[in-house]
Amino acid sequence: MRAFYHPDQAIHDPKQFMRFGRLCDANDVPARTEQLLAALSRLGLSPEQPRDYGRTPAEAIHAAHYLDFLQSAYTRWVKLPEHGPEVLPNTFPYWNGDPSRDARPPCPTDQLMAQAGYYMGDLAVPIGEPTWTSALRSSHTATAGADALIGGERLAYALCRPSGHHCRADRASGFCYMNNAAIAAQRLRGKFSKVAVLDIDAHHGDGTQEIFYRRNDVLTVSVHVDPDHYNPFFTGRTHERGHGAGEGFNINIPLAPESGDAEFLAGVKQGADAVTDFGADALIVGLGYDTHVEDPLSIVKVTTSAFHAAGEIIGAVGIPILVVQEGGYQVSVIGDCLEGFVEGLRAVA
């Protein structure tokens, strides 16, 4: 098993996000990477630094005008006569949610505050000076992991930070600026005919769902807390099955609030079975730990030991697997969760 990580991913250091009507301290702190790197060391894995792929892999998923905004936003922000520490929007345009459309046209105005509302989906994606660099390097880490599978590896881990699964083709959201799993999936399609994404983060992978919603070559499966009770609220229900050619190739598996290990693992097993039924040639696992009972954002009760069992379930699928890091914000437990998951995965894969 190979692992990938770039030190620049740790320099993204957001100061705030909106929760329950208050600007709070950020949950996605750089210390998360320290714990995950320590877990890799205990596993005997030394992360390789990915090469600089530039914007090319990201542009296979994301609209160029969105990446232009993300790359330039902070530099433009600090030139405003009055500005806070990070780019945050104060307006959000209405969009009709047309499932037949891959992405919107560019923002109709070049004014920064308008573009912030257009390209930033909530107040959980502040853009600071290092954000572009960290997000770009995170996409490179996912790309390097995909390339390892293309080169013949059976297992790989991409320590992506910032996370990616809430990011749409043209919009940042929920701590996510580029969709690393989607970028990796598209990369894998260069070799593998059928690719699956199995997301087991507590939050619905709404960005990944939307990106592949019209396609039948990439199966998207998300095991997450019921959006009737949990962010992102507006997507992630069982009737969302895909659109057009993609009808039937998107599967959502919601978990009730207060669910524990048994319910979580049953959802993971259902997702793994769907991957097998699809006939996937390669699998991307969106791995988050925010289902953990101690996570500050959690409303379910999954324990550390469940991640070892989840690794065993997913490893038994028996195809090349790239694990892409998503969320998980209780710094004291995420290293143990990663260690358990990888041990379970390697025991059977």
SEVOLUM-428991 format. One record per atom (N, C-alpha, C): y, z, x; residue in one letter. Coordinates in steps of 0.02 Angstrom, whole numbers, padded with zeros to 5 digits, always signed. Layout:
! residues N
YZXA/...
//
This chain:
! residues 349
-00060+00000+00043M/+00000+00000+00000M/+00062+00000+00044M/+00110-00043+00027R/+00173-00045+00063R/+00229-00018+00019R/+00280+00010+00051A/+00337+00037+00015A/+00401+00008+00045A/+00453+00003+00004F/+00516-00028+00025F/+00575+00014+00001F/+00627+00017+00044Y/+00688+00055+00028Y/+00741+00037+00079Y/+00804+00031+00056H/+00860+00020+00101H/+00907+00080+00098H/+00927+00107+00156P/+00971+00166+00156P/+01036+00157+00117P/+01060+00096+00112D/+01122+00084+00075D/+01116+00102+00001D/+01055+00107-00024Q/+01046+00125-00095Q/+01069+00197-00109Q/+01073+00238-00058A/+01092+00308-00068A/+01168+00318-00068A/+01207+00267-00050I/+01279+00278-00046I/+01313+00273-00115I/+01280+00244-00164H/+01305+00246-00233H/+01307+00320-00254H/+01366+00345-00270D/+01374+00417-00283D/+01420+00427-00343D/+01396+00411-00404P/+01438+00416-00463P/+01461+00488-00476P/+01521+00494-00502K/+01551+00560-00512K/+01550+00584-00584K/+01535+00539-00631Q/+01544+00558-00701Q/+01503+00512-00746Q/+01485+00538-00805F/+01461+00496-00859F/+01472+00534-00924F/+01476+00496-00979M/+01491+00527-01043M/+01428+00552-01077M/+01428+00615-01098R/+01372+00643-01136R/+01399+00691-01188R/+01380+00679-01250F/+01402+00722-01306F/+01477+00731-01306F/+01513+00676-01292G/+01586+00678-01297G/+01622+00709-01238G/+01585+00724-01185R/+01617+00753-01126R/+01599+00712-01065R/+01647+00704-01019L/+01631+00675-00955L/+01598+00729-00912L/+01536+00717-00894C/+01495+00766-00858C/+01482+00743-00787C/+01457+00788-00746D/+01434+00769-00680D/+01376+00720-00686D/+01372+00673-00641A/+01319+00622-00644A/+01250+00653-00631A/+01200+00623-00662N/+01130+00643-00650N/+01098+00602-00594N/+01121+00540-00586D/+01091+00496-00535D/+01123+00510-00467D/+01103+00565-00437V/+01133+00587-00374V/+01093+00560-00315V/+01127+00551-00257P/+01091+00526-00198P/+01031+00569-00177P/+01032+00634-00193A/+00977+00677-00173A/+00911+00656-00203A/+00913+00616-00256R/+00850+00591-00285R/+00810+00552-00233R/+00845+00512-00194T/+00809+00471-00144T/+00777+00514-00091T/+00809+00569-00072E/+00781+00613-00021E/+00713+00639-00043E/+00708+00661-00106Q/+00645+00688-00130Q/+00591+00634-00135Q/+00609+00575-00155L/+00560+00521-00160L/+00537+00498-00091L/+00583+00496-00043L/+00563+00479+00025L/+00517+00532+00054L/+00531+00595+00039A/+00487+00648+00064A/+00417+00641+00034A/+00413+00622-00029A/+00347+00611-00060A/+00310+00554-00026A/+00345+00500-00011L/+00313+00444+00023L/+00286+00466+00091L/+00324+00508+00126S/+00301+00533+00190S/+00237+00573+00183S/+00233+00615+00131R/+00172+00654+00120R/+00113+00608+00104R/+00128+00550+00075L/+00076+00502+00058L/+00057+00458+00117L/+00091+00467+00173G/+00078+00427+00232G/+00109+00357+00229G/+00160+00349+00187L/+00193+00284+00179L/+00262+00286+00212L/+00274+00240+00256S/+00339+00234+00289S/+00375+00174+00260S/+00429+00183+00221P/+00461+00127+00188P/+00489+00076+00237P/+00478+00013+00220E/+00507-00042+00258E/+00575-00059+00229E/+00622-00077+00273Q/+00688-00097+00250Q/+00688-00171+00231Q/+00705-00187+00169P/+00703-00258+00149P/+00757-00298+00185P/+00743-00361+00193R/+00794-00405+00222R/+00849-00418+00171R/+00904-00446+00194D/+00960-00462+00151D/+00946-00529+00116D/+00931-00525+00051Y/+00917-00585+00011Y/+00981-00614-00021Y/+01038-00580-00010G/+01099-00602-00044G/+01093-00594-00119G/+01129-00637-00156R/+01129-00633-00228R/+01075-00677-00261R/+01040-00717-00222T/+00996-00767-00251T/+00943-00739-00298T/+00905-00687-00279P/+00855-00661-00327P/+00888-00634-00391P/+00944-00600-00384A/+00978-00573-00444A/+01003-00628-00489A/+01026-00684-00459E/+01052-00739-00499E/+00998-00775-00539E/+00934-00763-00522A/+00880-00791-00562A/+00873-00755-00629A/+00905-00696-00636I/+00904-00656-00697I/+00973-00646-00726I/+01022-00633-00684H/+01088-00613-00708H/+01138-00671-00706H/+01182-00673-00756A/+01235-00723-00759A/+01281-00715-00698A/+01299-00770-00668A/+01341-00768-00608A/+01408-00735-00623A/+01435-00747-00684H/+01501-00717-00699H/+01496-00641-00706H/+01438-00615-00726Y/+01428-00542-00727Y/+01425-00515-00656Y/+01387-00547-00612L/+01383-00524-00542L/+01451-00528-00508L/+01490-00579-00524D/+01558-00584-00496D/+01599-00523-00515D/+01595-00503-00579F/+01630-00444-00601F/+01607-00382-00564F/+01541-00372-00560L/+01513-00313-00529L/+01535-00308-00455L/+01536-00365-00423Q/+01553-00367-00352Q/+01627-00352-00339Q/+01670-00373-00385S/+01743-00368-00374S/+01777-00311-00411S/+01742-00278-00456A/+01775-00232-00503A/+01812-00175-00468A/+01780-00142-00420Y/+01813-00084-00390Y/+01875-00103-00350Y/+01870-00158-00312T/+01928-00181-00273T/+01987-00196-00319T/+01974-00225-00376R/+02027-00240-00424R/+02051-00176-00459R/+02006-00129-00471W/+02022-00067-00505W/+02075-00026-00468W/+02066-00020-00403V/+02112+00023-00365V/+02181-00008-00357V/+02189-00071-00378K/+02255-00103-00377K/+02293-00091-00442K/+02260-00063-00493L/+02295-00048-00555L/+02347+00007-00543L/+02403+00006-00578P/+02455+00056-00566P/+02432+00128-00582P/+02386+00135-00630E/+02357+00200-00645E/+02281+00189-00652E/+02243+00229-00615H/+02170+00220-00620H/+02136+00286-00601H/+02077+00296-00630G/+02035+00353-00613G/+01993+00338-00552G/+01946+00383-00536P/+01907+00375-00474P/+01858+00317-00475P/+01837+00296-00536E/+01787+00243-00542E/+01805+00198-00601E/+01779+00137-00599V/+01790+00091-00655V/+01751+00117-00716V/+01786+00127-00771L/+01756+00143-00835L/+01794+00106-00889L/+01759+00079-00939P/+01793+00041-00991P/+01824+00087-01044P/+01873+00060-01080N/+01899+00096-01138N/+01897+00053-01201N/+01862-00003-01197T/+01853-00045-01255T/+01785-00081-01249T/+01752-00092-01306F/+01688-00125-01306F/+01689-00180-01359F/+01677-00242-01340P/+01679-00297-01389P/+01619-00296-01435P/+01629-00320-01494Y/+01573-00327-01541Y/+01530-00388-01522Y/+01464-00380-01527W/+01417-00435-01516W/+01365-00432-01571W/+01347-00490-01598N/+01304-00490-01657N/+01230-00480-01641N/+01212-00474-01577G/+01142-00460-01560G/+01095-00517-01572G/+01118-00579-01570D/+01077-00638-01583D/+01019-00640-01533D/+00956-00632-01556P/+00899-00631-01510P/+00882-00698-01480P/+00913-00752-01505S/+00897-00818-01478S/+00939-00835-01417S/+00984-00792-01398R/+01032-00808-01345R/+01014-00769-01282R/+01009-00805-01225D/+00992-00772-01162D/+01049-00726-01139D/+01110-00749-01143A/+01168-00711-01120A/+01230-00738-01154A/+01283-00699-01151R/+01346-00720-01181R/+01383-00767-01134R/+01433-00802-01159P/+01477-00840-01114P/+01519-00792-01073P/+01554-00816-01023P/+01597-00771-00985P/+01649-00737-01029P/+01673-00680-01007C/+01727-00645-01042C/+01786-00693-01051C/+01816-00696-01110P/+01868-00746-01123P/+01934-00732-01089P/+01941-00675-01056T/+02002-00659-01019T/+01984-00631-00951T/+02029-00641-00902D/+02015-00616-00835D/+02045-00546-00823D/+02071-00514-00876Q/+02100-00448-00868Q/+02045-00396-00856Q/+02055-00354-00806L/+02002-00308-00784L/+01979-00261-00839L/+02025-00231-00877M/+02005-00184-00928M/+01964-00218-00983M/+01981-00280-00998A/+01942-00318-01046A/+01872-00332-01018A/+01870-00353-00956Q/+01805-00368-00925Q/+01762-00306-00918Q/+01793-00248-00905A/+01755-00186-00900A/+01719-00172-00966A/+01754-00180-01022G/+01722-00170-01086G/+01670-00222-01102G/+01679-00282-01077Y/+01633-00338-01090Y/+01568-00331-01051Y/+01575-00310-00988Y/+01517-00310-00942Y/+01486-00241-00932Y/+01516-00188-00959M/+01490-00120-00952M/+01474-00094-01022M/+01411-00078-01034G/+01389-00063-01102G/+01401+00007-01125G/+01419+00054-01080D/+01430+00123-01100D/+01469+00158-01045D/+01476+00223-01051L/+01513+00263-01002L/+01465+00299-00954L/+01407+00269-00943A/+01358+00296-00896A/+01349+00251-00835A/+01392+00202-00827V/+01387+00156-00769V/+01453+00151-00732V/+01481+00207-00709P/+01543+00202-00672P/+01533+00162-00608P/+01582+00121-00592I/+01579+00080-00531I/+01626+00110-00480I/+01598+00135-00426G/+01637+00161-00370G/+01635+00112-00312G/+01667+00130-00258E/+01671+00085-00200E/+01603+00063-00175E/+01551+00107-00170P/+01487+00085-00143P/+01439+00055-00194P/+01458+00052-00258T/+01409+00035-00310T/+01380-00034-00300T/+01422-00084-00287W/+01397-00152-00279W/+01345-00155-00223W/+01361-00124-00166T/+01315-00127-00109T/+01248-00096-00126T/+01250-00036-00158S/+01187-00003-00175S/+01147-00042-00226S/+01181-00069-00277A/+01145-00108-00328A/+01114-00171-00299A/+01151-00205-00255L/+01125-00265-00223L/+01064-00248-00180L/+01069-00195-00140R/+01013-00175-00098R/+00953-00154-00140R/+00966-00123-00197S/+00910-00105-00241S/+00874-00167-00266S/+00911-00220-00281S/+00879-00283-00300S/+00839-00313-00242S/+00864-00303-00181H/+00827-00328-00122H/+00761-00289-00114H/+00763-00224-00126T/+00702-00183-00121T/+00649-00207-00170T/+00670-00220-00232A/+00623-00246-00281A/+00596-00314-00262A/+00640-00356-00235T/+00619-00423-00214T/+00569-00419-00157T/+00582-00374-00109A/+00535-00367-00053A/+00466-00343-00078A/+00467-00298-00128G/+00404-00276-00157G/+00366-00333-00190G/+00403-00375-00226A/+00372-00434-00257A/+00344-00481-00204A/+00382-00491-00151D/+00358-00535-00098D/+00295-00508-00065D/+00288-00442-00062A/+00227-00413-00034A/+00166-00432-00076A/+00173-00430-00142L/+00118-00451-00186L/+00105-00525-00178L/+00157-00565-00174I/+00149-00637-00164I/+00111-00651-00100I/+00123-00608-00049G/+00089-00617+00015G/+00019-00590+00017G/-00005-00560-00037G/-00075-00539-00040G/-00087-00464-00047G/-00034-00423-00044E/-00043-00351-00054E/-00067-00337-00125E/-00108-00286-00133R/-00130-00266-00200R/-00083-00215-00231R/-00051-00173-00189L/-00008-00120-00213L/+00056-00118-00172L/+00112-00106-00205A/+00176-00097-00171A/+00220-00052-00213A/+00267-00018-00180Y/+00314+00026-00213Y/+00384+00009-00190Y/+00429-00001-00237A/+00499-00015-00223A/+00540+00045-00245A/+00568+00081-00198L/+00610+00139-00214L/+00679+00114-00232L/+00687+00094-00294C/+00750+00065-00317C/+00797+00119-00342C/+00856+00119-00315R/+00911+00159-00341R/+00975+00122-00324R/+01019+00108-00373P/+01014+00127-00443P/+00955+00095-00479P/+00936+00126-00535S/+00883+00099-00577S/+00906+00035-00610S/+00861+00004-00650G/+00879-00061-00676G/+00863-00077-00748G/+00818-00040-00781H/+00788-00066-00842H/+00835-00068-00902H/+00893-00036-00899H/+00942-00042-00954H/+00990-00101-00944H/+00990-00131-00887C/+01037-00185-00872C/+01015-00250-00905C/+01059-00279-00944R/+01046-00344-00976R/+01062-00400-00927R/+01054-00461-00949A/+01070-00518-00906A/+01144-00518-00886A/+01186-00488-00928D/+01259-00492-00915D/+01294-00427-00932D/+01259-00369-00926R/+01292-00307-00944R/+01258-00247-00911R/+01297-00205-00878A/+01272-00142-00851A/+01268-00090-00906A/+01221-00043-00900S/+01214+00009-00950S/+01167+00062-00924S/+01177+00125-00946G/+01129+00178-00933G/+01109+00189-00861G/+01158+00196-00816F/+01147+00206-00745F/+01122+00143-00709F/+01118+00086-00743C/+01085+00026-00716C/+01135-00032-00709C/+01134-00065-00652Y/+01182-00118-00636Y/+01150-00186-00625Y/+01089-00187-00599M/+01048-00248-00595M/+00978-00229-00617M/+00944-00275-00650N/+00878-00259-00677N/+00825-00275-00624N/+00808-00224-00585N/+00763-00235-00528N/+00694-00258-00550N/+00667-00229-00603A/+00601-00249-00626A/+00600-00321-00650A/+00653-00342-00685A/+00657-00411-00708A/+00664-00459-00650A/+00704-00440-00600I/+00713-00482-00541I/+00646-00490-00505I/+00608-00436-00499A/+00542-00439-00467A/+00494-00480-00508A/+00496-00472-00574A/+00450-00510-00617A/+00463-00585-00611A/+00526-00604-00610Q/+00542-00675-00603Q/+00519-00701-00534Q/+00527-00659-00484R/+00504-00678-00417R/+00428-00689-00417R/+00391-00644-00450L/+00319-00650-00452L/+00295-00713-00489L/+00336-00735-00537R/+00317-00796-00573R/+00314-00857-00528R/+00342-00852-00468G/+00335-00907-00421G/+00264-00917-00397G/+00222-00866-00404K/+00152-00871-00385K/+00104-00860-00443K/+00119-00810-00485F/+00073-00789-00537F/+00093-00819-00604F/+00043-00845-00640S/+00057-00879-00704S/+00079-00831-00759S/+00049-00772-00759K/+00065-00722-00810K/+00082-00656-00775K/+00141-00630-00790V/+00164-00567-00762V/+00178-00518-00819V/+00160-00455-00810A/+00175-00404-00860A/+00220-00351-00830A/+00262-00322-00872V/+00303-00264-00853V/+00283-00207-00900V/+00259-00152-00872L/+00241-00093-00910L/+00289-00037-00889L/+00334-00020-00933D/+00388+00028-00920D/+00368+00095-00950D/+00362+00148-00909I/+00343+00213-00935I/+00398+00265-00923I/+00459+00243-00915D/+00518+00287-00914D/+00528+00315-00984D/+00561+00373-00990A/+00571+00403-01056A/+00615+00361-01101A/+00659+00321-01072H/+00705+00281-01111H/+00677+00210-01120H/+00690+00181-01177H/+00667+00113-01189H/+00698+00065-01138H/+00656+00020-01112G/+00681-00031-01065G/+00715-00087-01101G/+00773-00073-01130D/+00806-00121-01174D/+00830-00183-01137D/+00853-00174-01075G/+00876-00232-01037G/+00818-00279-01020G/+00763-00251-00998T/+00704-00291-00982T/+00679-00327-01044T/+00677-00291-01100Q/+00656-00323-01163Q/+00698-00383-01179Q/+00764-00375-01176E/+00807-00430-01196E/+00801-00490-01149E/+00795-00477-01085I/+00792-00531-01036I/+00731-00576-01048I/+00674-00547-01066F/+00613-00586-01075F/+00594-00596-01148F/+00638-00581-01195Y/+00621-00579-01266Y/+00601-00647-01294Y/+00621-00700-01262R/+00608-00767-01287R/+00554-00803-01246R/+00517-00766-01205R/+00469-00797-01159R/+00398-00771-01172R/+00350-00815-01159N/+00279-00796-01167N/+00241-00792-01101N/+00277-00801-01045D/+00245-00796-00980D/+00253-00727-00948D/+00297-00685-00976V/+00307-00617-00953V/+00300-00570-01013V/+00248-00529-01012L/+00238-00479-01064L/+00279-00417-01046L/+00317-00391-01094T/+00354-00330-01083T/+00327-00276-01130T/+00309-00219-01100V/+00282-00161-01136V/+00322-00100-01115V/+00345-00062-01164S/+00384-00002-01149S/+00356+00057-01187S/+00339+00110-01149V/+00318+00174-01177V/+00377+00222-01169V/+00405+00245-01224H/+00468+00282-01220H/+00476+00329-01280H/+00524+00373-01275V/+00537+00419-01331V/+00567+00379-01389V/+00546+00396-01449D/+00568+00362-01510D/+00644+00355-01513D/+00669+00293-01517P/+00742+00283-01517P/+00776+00307-01580P/+00739+00328-01631D/+00771+00362-01688D/+00802+00428-01666D/+00778+00454-01608H/+00800+00519-01585H/+00830+00518-01515H/+00831+00461-01482Y/+00843+00461-01409Y/+00876+00396-01387Y/+00918+00402-01339N/+00951+00344-01309N/+00897+00295-01282N/+00907+00229-01291P/+00967+00193-01310P/+00976+00181-01386P/+00937+00213-01428F/+00946+00216-01500F/+00938+00149-01538F/+00968+00095-01514F/+00973+00034-01553F/+00917-00016-01540F/+00874-00002-01493T/+00816-00045-01479T/+00756-00001-01464T/+00696-00033-01465G/+00636+00002-01444G/+00588+00019-01499G/+00596-00014-01557R/+00553+00000-01614R/+00494-00049-01616R/+00442-00031-01652T/+00381-00069-01649T/+00387-00139-01679T/+00435-00149-01724H/+00442-00215-01754H/+00474-00266-01707H/+00501-00244-01651E/+00532-00290-01602E/+00476-00321-01560E/+00456-00381-01578R/+00397-00412-01550R/+00411-00473-01507R/+00474-00493-01502G/+00492-00554-01467G/+00522-00604-01515G/+00546-00660-01487H/+00580-00710-01528H/+00559-00780-01505H/+00549-00825-01552G/+00531-00894-01534G/+00466-00895-01495G/+00466-00928-01437A/+00406-00931-01396A/+00382-00862-01374A/+00428-00814-01374G/+00411-00746-01353G/+00383-00701-01407G/+00375-00727-01468E/+00349-00687-01522E/+00279-00660-01505E/+00272-00593-01507G/+00209-00561-01492G/+00202-00539-01420G/+00252-00555-01378F/+00247-00539-01307F/+00294-00483-01285F/+00317-00445-01334N/+00354-00384-01321N/+00323-00328-01363N/+00306-00272-01330I/+00272-00217-01364I/+00308-00152-01349I/+00327-00116-01402N/+00358-00050-01395N/+00311+00004-01420N/+00306+00057-01382I/+00261+00113-01398I/+00302+00177-01397I/+00332+00195-01454P/+00375+00255-01456P/+00334+00320-01458P/+00362+00371-01426L/+00332+00438-01426L/+00377+00484-01466L/+00347+00526-01507A/+00386+00573-01547A/+00417+00627-01503A/+00475+00653-01522P/+00503+00711-01486P/+00451+00767-01482P/+00453+00804-01427E/+00407+00859-01413E/+00337+00836-01394E/+00327+00771-01387S/+00261+00747-01364S/+00245+00776-01295S/+00180+00787-01284G/+00157+00813-01220G/+00114+00763-01182G/+00073+00788-01137D/+00033+00745-01094D/-00013+00699-01133D/-00046+00725-01184A/-00096+00686-01221A/-00064+00625-01253A/-00007+00635-01286E/+00027+00579-01319E/+00054+00529-01268E/+00082+00555-01214F/+00109+00511-01162F/+00053+00468-01132F/-00002+00499-01115L/-00057+00461-01083L/-00090+00413-01132L/-00092+00430-01195A/-00118+00383-01245A/-00073+00322-01249A/-00008+00331-01244G/+00039+00275-01243G/+00030+00232-01180G/+00021+00265-01123V/+00009+00227-01061V/-00055+00187-01066V/-00107+00217-01094K/-00171+00181-01102K/-00162+00121-01149K/-00126+00130-01204Q/-00114+00075-01250Q/-00076+00019-01214Q/-00027+00037-01173G/+00011-00013-01136G/-00032-00049-01085G/-00074-00011-01049A/-00118-00042-00999A/-00168-00089-01033A/-00193-00070-01090D/-00240-00114-01127D/-00205-00178-01148D/-00142-00173-01167A/-00104-00233-01187A/-00095-00280-01127A/-00085-00252-01068V/-00079-00293-01008V/-00144-00330-00995V/-00200-00296-01003T/-00265-00328-00993T/-00277-00382-01045T/-00262-00367-01108D/-00271-00416-01161D/-00228-00479-01150D/-00170-00470-01122F/-00126-00526-01106F/-00155-00570-01052F/-00198-00542-01010G/-00225-00580-00954G/-00177-00586-00896G/-00137-00533-00885A/-00088-00535-00832A/-00121-00544-00763A/-00087-00583-00721D/-00110-00592-00652D/-00078-00542-00605D/-00022-00513-00625A/+00013-00463-00585A/+00052-00418-00632A/+00063-00356-00610L/+00094-00306-00653L/+00151-00271-00616L/+00206-00263-00650I/+00260-00220-00627I/+00261-00157-00670I/+00261-00099-00638V/+00265-00036-00673V/+00336-00008-00664V/+00372+00001-00719G/+00436+00035-00717G/+00423+00110-00722G/+00428+00145-00665L/+00407+00215-00661L/+00467+00261-00664L/+00471+00300-00718G/+00523+00351-00724G/+00490+00418-00735G/+00527+00472-00717Y/+00501+00540-00725Y/+00541+00579-00776Y/+00583+00546-00814D/+00626+00582-00861D/+00590+00602-00925D/+00525+00588-00930T/+00483+00619-00982T/+00464+00690-00963T/+00476+00709-00900H/+00453+00775-00876H/+00487+00831-00915H/+00450+00882-00930V/+00475+00937-00970V/+00537+00970-00940V/+00545+00966-00874E/+00602+00998-00841E/+00662+00951-00832E/+00654+00888-00850D/+00709+00841-00839D/+00769+00859-00883D/+00830+00856-00857P/+00888+00875-00897P/+00901+00831-00957P/+00872+00770-00959L/+00882+00725-01014L/+00822+00722-01061L/+00770+00761-01047S/+00707+00753-01083S/+00706+00790-01149S/+00673+00759-01199I/+00657+00794-01262I/+00582+00791-01275I/+00543+00775-01223V/+00470+00778-01227V/+00445+00827-01173V/+00380+00838-01171K/+00353+00893-01130K/+00297+00870-01085K/+00308+00817-01050V/+00258+00791-01003V/+00259+00832-00939V/+00201+00847-00912T/+00196+00888-00851T/+00184+00844-00790T/+00191+00875-00732T/+00182+00839-00669T/+00112+00808-00664T/+00061+00844-00685S/-00007+00820-00678S/-00020+00756-00717S/+00019+00744-00770A/+00008+00684-00810A/+00023+00621-00771A/+00065+00625-00720F/+00082+00565-00682F/+00023+00543-00639F/-00016+00589-00614H/-00078+00570-00579H/-00124+00533-00626H/-00133+00559-00686A/-00177+00526-00735A/-00149+00458-00755A/-00083+00453-00762A/-00053+00388-00779A/-00066+00337-00724A/-00063+00359-00661G/-00078+00315-00606G/-00149+00289-00608G/-00196+00333-00626E/-00266+00312-00632E/-00275+00261-00688E/-00242+00273-00745I/-00249+00226-00801I/-00223+00158-00782I/-00165+00157-00751I/-00133+00093-00734I/-00170+00058-00677I/-00192+00097-00627G/-00229+00067-00572G/-00293+00033-00594G/-00323+00058-00647A/-00386+00030-00672A/-00377-00039-00702A/-00317-00061-00714V/-00305-00129-00738V/-00333-00180-00689V/-00330-00163-00624G/-00366-00203-00574G/-00333-00266-00552G/-00268-00270-00556I/-00230-00329-00533I/-00176-00305-00484I/-00145-00350-00446P/-00091-00329-00402P/-00035-00294-00441P/-00011-00238-00413I/+00037-00195-00448I/+00096-00179-00403I/+00155-00191-00428L/+00217-00170-00396L/+00247-00114-00438L/+00257-00056-00409V/+00290+00000-00443V/+00364-00003-00426V/+00406-00007-00477V/+00478-00009-00468V/+00507+00056-00495V/+00544+00090-00453Q/+00572+00155-00473Q/+00626+00147-00525Q/+00619+00185-00580E/+00671+00190-00631E/+00701+00260-00630E/+00703+00296-00686G/+00739+00359-00690G/+00699+00420-00670G/+00726+00479-00688G/+00698+00543-00670G/+00750+00582-00632G/+00775+00638-00661Y/+00836+00669-00635Y/+00829+00743-00619Y/+00769+00772-00627Q/+00759+00840-00603Q/+00734+00835-00531Q/+00780+00844-00485V/+00765+00830-00415V/+00706+00871-00389V/+00697+00931-00416S/+00644+00974-00391S/+00574+00951-00408S/+00566+00904-00456V/+00499+00884-00477V/+00483+00811-00464V/+00534+00769-00452I/+00519+00697-00450I/+00476+00677-00390I/+00482+00712-00335G/+00439+00696-00278G/+00366+00709-00293G/+00352+00766-00325D/+00283+00781-00344D/+00256+00732-00395D/+00299+00709-00441C/+00278+00660-00491C/+00259+00594-00457C/+00300+00571-00411L/+00285+00509-00375L/+00221+00517-00335L/+00215+00573-00300E/+00155+00583-00259E/+00092+00581-00302E/+00094+00614-00359G/+00036+00615-00403G/+00020+00546-00430G/+00072+00510-00450F/+00061+00443-00478F/+00029+00397-00426F/+00055+00396-00366V/+00029+00351-00314V/-00043+00372-00296V/-00056+00436-00292E/-00124+00458-00278E/-00172+00434-00332E/-00151+00440-00395G/-00194+00415-00449G/-00203+00341-00447G/-00150+00306-00432L/-00153+00233-00428L/-00199+00210-00373L/-00192+00240-00314R/-00232+00218-00257R/-00305+00239-00263R/-00318+00289-00304A/-00387+00313-00311A/-00432+00261-00346A/-00402+00218-00387V/-00442+00172-00427V/-00424+00099-00416V/-00364+00085-00391A/-00341+00015-00386A/-00375-00021-00328A/
//
